[in-house]
Amino acid sequence: MVAGSNPAVPTFSRTAHGEALYVLDTIYLLLGVVGFMAVIAAFFFGSFLILDFLWGRRGGDA
């Protein structure tokens, strides 16, 4: 089997330009995963603060 003959299997060129794109794709993937987790955490803690504000104890000496 000749390298690159199967179109379903991606082949990465080992030139400097190909390596840079491969590294950039990896960085974008990691940023996307971390960003998605940050959005989920923001929604979770934000909703917790909103619920705490709505259903929390009222102020005063009660």
N, C-alpha and C positions, 0 to 999 in steps of 0.2 A: 504494500500500500504506500502510495506516495504522500508525503506530508502536504497537507492542505487540499487533498483531493476530496475530502468529505465536507460538504458545505454546512453540515449540522454541527461540526466541531470547530470552534473559533481558533484560529492560529494567531499568535501575537508575534509581530516582527520584533527582532531583537536589536533594532536600531535605536539610537538615542531618542528619536521622536516617538517610537513605539513604546519604549520604556517610560517616557514621561507621561504619555497618555494612560498607560496602565497604572502608574502611581497616582495620577490625578483622579482616575476612576475610583481607586481604592479610598482616597481621601474623601471624595464626594460621597461614597457609600457610608463611610464612618460618620461623616457630618450629618448625613440624612438620618442614620439610626439614632445618634445622640440627640439631634433636633427633635425627632419624633418622640423620644422618651421625655424630653424637656416639655414638650407641648402636653403630653399626657399628665406629667407631674403638675404642670400649671393648672390644668383643668381640675385635677383631683384636689389640690390644696386650695384653689380658688373657690371651688364649690363647698369645700369644708368651711372656709371662712364665711361664705355667704350664709350657709345654713346655721353656723354658730351665731352670726349676727341676727338672723331672723328668729331662731328658736332658743337663743341663749337667755340667761337670767337677766332681768332688768336691773338697772343700777339702783343704788340706794342701800339702805340698811335692812332690806327684807330678809 
